[in-house]
Amino acid sequence: MTRNIIISSTFHLLIIIIATMSLPFLVKKPIDLPPIISIDLIQITDKTNIPFAPKAKKIIEEVKKKEKEKEKLVSEQAPPKKVKKEKPDSIPLPDEKIEKIKKQEDKKQNPEKIDSEVKQVSEFEKEELFDPNNIAALIDKSKEERAEEIYEKNKLTQDQDKSINIIGLSLSEEDALKAQIFGCWSIPLGLPYNENLLVRIKLKLKPDGSVIRSEILDHARMNKPGQGFYKVLAESALRAIQLCQPLRVPTTGYERWKDLQLNFDAREMLEG
Amino acid sequence: MILRYLFILLIFLPLNAFALIEVDITRGNLNPLPIAVTPLSMDENSKKNFKEILKKDDIGSEISIVVQNNLKKTGLFNPLNKDAFLQKSDIAHLKPRFEDWALIKAQALITGRVTFVDEKLRVEFRLWDVLAGKEMMALAFTTVPNNWRRVGHIITDKVYERLTGEQGYFDTRIIYVAEEGPKIKRIKKLAIMDQDGFNPKYLTLGNELVLTPRFNPTNQMVTYLSYFRNLPRVYLLDIETGVQEVVGDFPGMTFAPRFSPDGKKIIMSFAMDGNSDIYTMDLENRVVERITNHPSIDTSPSFSPNGKYICFNSDRSGYQQIYVMKSDGSKVKRISFGKGLYGTPVWSPRGDLIAFTKLHKGKFYIGVMRTDGKGERLLTENFYQEAPSWSPNGRVLIFYRETKTNSKGEGFSAKLWSIDLTGYNERLVETETDASDPSWSSLLSK
């Protein structure tokens, strides 16, 4: 008897441990929060929006002129430098012909490369001359660069995307979907609001948000006596989905939301 | 042993099911549902026969107009303009091209056919779900041709019921007091009409003053109060046969007789020894039973639909307020506590609400509250309005409203108005003359 109890208890304990280790809703993933960026909102007034001092203005204008001159010089001088590399006197061999073609292709690409160089120079110089009016532009660029870095580091494939299944839709994604369906759902007003007015519909979606298949989960309730209102409610929910499609789903993470369940509950509206 | 392993494995198999994303939709819109009501199609022979009998060129179109107007008046449907229809009605009745109807934004479609069979009018109609591309309902009715308006009302009832989940109220009638003449010398006649204002008929000649007609909730009987030689009398009138009988002469002031839900009793208030209380009368044995016994003025009683409770108004707290008690007069409880005076409480046929008239700061309101007095909502406000009466489904109220007169007493008029529970869909009910004290019948076709 005691032995059986011990075996049973051990077995139950084992199941609980396995469940705790493996069931996804029990495992709390550490939340990877992005670093907090504090932003001070400064009101632009006459004091903070200071115009350039006359001396500084002159210097900036001079530098800008120089920049323009440099740009002109570089763009004019660049092609002859490349010409020097060619050997016009030598007799072209068949193999060399191919190389020549390649080099000619290079020639076409050169001016673009020079352009980028020119841009880099001017940006660099601009950084030296700190312009307070361009802070926003700098912040934006830093954001873009950071986003690119993050994207390159975390390039998710569709398979890897499955790992974030448990997270669900973000609040903004859910709100967008809700707002869309709110507009499409005409609630039948004659429903008895002291009854269970919940209709659960499972959807299979295409990547563009259009509906492949819809299924009422409590389908059996439709034909139950005294539940005629449920049929009316379920039909109104299906009409809302038909009317709304393609649904406003996120553009990424198809694996995450390709199966979606919408719970239509009319109680809140009918009780007023 | 293997079975044990399989069992453990089975426990962990459906792990992926937890991944299903759920979104709760708790709000929707109350926009009217776009619906296409096609003219009911007819063959040439039927057209010719109906023209001879009814003097109508196209009875199919006339029926569809009845349906369309009924649906529009509810505020819940938006019947689409027929000029926008892309498919012919006779073809649509056989097989609608749903894409064409979806293109004009219709979500529901009504098609039908009228035929002349054995001197009778036969109507087939179908209701289609345009977005789902399927038929929702198909019914046929046969009746005498003169009943064509009722057919339109019955179709509307069926469509309304199928799309809203609520019983319709279109195949019903309204009894009211038709009024004519100057305010000081008013002629009041008992009148009845369809709920949409058509087919009005006068039931009394206007020799005697008639007041507060009320329908029996189970049949087409009416009770009303009339003054004969300055004495109040309660009458019973059978609308179908026209037979009228006196229920009884009552002393002093008698007010607002009303049927019990089973139609076997009448409840009313009358003054005895200067004290107004509530009484019931059994219509079979004419036994009168006193329900309240209080020195205050108790009036306007109305039964709950299950017959277990009665709401009424009383000034026992000092001001006129609404009270609820058991049908035997016990457990009296005040339910209205707002500012102003409350009167004419009427229990909804659904049993969930009580409609009332409220007087506050010189204005009259028609409102509803829950049966425990909570959730008071004032639906409409005016200079003078009262006597709300519920539609049989408990969704719409009909009442009357009087206009202001000038210093000479001119410009007076009384009209019937209806308002639904949202408070937004307020409409004038057209009547031939001035009208007051309306009462809504139960459905004629149950």
Interface residues (C-beta under 8 A of the other chain):
Chain A: I15 I18 S22 L23 P24 F25 N165 I166 G168 L169 E174 L177 K178 I181 F182 G183 C184 W185 S186 I187 P188 L189 G190 L191 K202 G228 F229 V232 L233 E235 S236 A237 L238 R239 A240 Q242 L243 R256 W257 D259 L260 Q261 L262 N263 F264 D265 A266 R267 E268 M269 G272
Chain B: I8 I11 F12 L15 N16 F18 A19 L20 I21 E22 V23 D24 I25 T26 R27 G28 N29 L30 N31 L33 L76 Q107 D129 L131 A132 M136 E161 R162 L163 T164 G165 E166 Q167 G375 N393 R395 T422
